Each structure stands twice: as C-alpha cells, then as structure tokens.
Amino acid sequence: MFDTMTLTKLLGGFAGTFLVFLLGNWAAESVYHVGGHGESEQAYVIEVVDDADAGAEEEEGPAFEEVYASADPAAGEGLFRNCRSCHAVEPGENMTGPTLYGVVGRPVDAVDGYAYSGALEEHADVWTPENLSAFLENPQGFAPGTKMTYAGMRSVQDRADIIAWLDSLDG
C-alpha cells in the first residue's frame, strides 16, 4: 500500500508547503517591515492620553446648561423607564431608592423614611439640575460610597431630558 514513491510524494508535499510558508513570511516581512532596532524611527506612533488629559477631552460639546435650556421633558419620561425598577415618582413612595417626586431643588437627604448612605451629603447640599446631571453621569464618581449602583448615563441630552421631566412633575 505504501511504497517508496508514495512516501516520497508525501514528504515532498510537506517540504513544499513549508517552503511556501517560508517564502510567504519573507515576502510579508519585506513589504511590512517598519524598521530595525536602534536608531531607526518608528513607522506608527500611538498617542496615549493619561487620565488628567482624558477629562478635558470628554468636556467637548455643549455645556449641560445649554442642553438643559432646550431639554424635552416628554423624552425624559420615556428615559425614566430605566429608573422605575428602583425609584418611584409618587410623593412619599420609597423603593430601593428614594422617591424622585420634587427632587429638583430639594435638599439631598430630604426624603422622610429613606435611609441614605451619607455619601451624598459630602458632595452636594441641594439637587440642582447641574448636581443631578453630574450624579446621573457617574454616581460612584460623584459620590463614592453611594448606595446607587447604576453605571451612569453618558449622554448629556438624555440627562437633561430626564431632569427636565422630573422638574415638571411637581408643578
């Protein structure tokens, strides 16, 4: 079944395949080679932004105050569906989180019957639209140690819309 010629063809096939891969490697290195070691210049430089500069780049775009001035409360009502699992908007109805009825403009820890973590009082006295926006963007970053485990709402437009809707609830 296996004679000398079959074994020779099989060995030649492996050697030929190995040769094709070696030649392919040589061709690829000659085409894509970006330089040697030492004094040669790198072909591609990837700039890395450190944490101090990252915050400045994220500030691009309109300021929250500008977006809030033209916010759409109806869109904010639709966005509130993500918050309903932990918050109610009826006065005095606390859930996992405190009621959000009248939240805009009230003191931070003003809801009776809700046990606050104490982390919020260190960072804000009143829930102004700006404080609410900063908190909704990154709750743990705004008030480390807060009970709110929400990851954050990155869109400034979404934050402005939901805050405008919450502000419209109490009159």
Summary of the structure (lengths in Angstrom):
residues: 171
radius of gyration: 30.5
end to end distance: 93.7
largest distance: 95.8
contacts: 395
relative contact order: 0.12
helix: 47%
strand: 1%
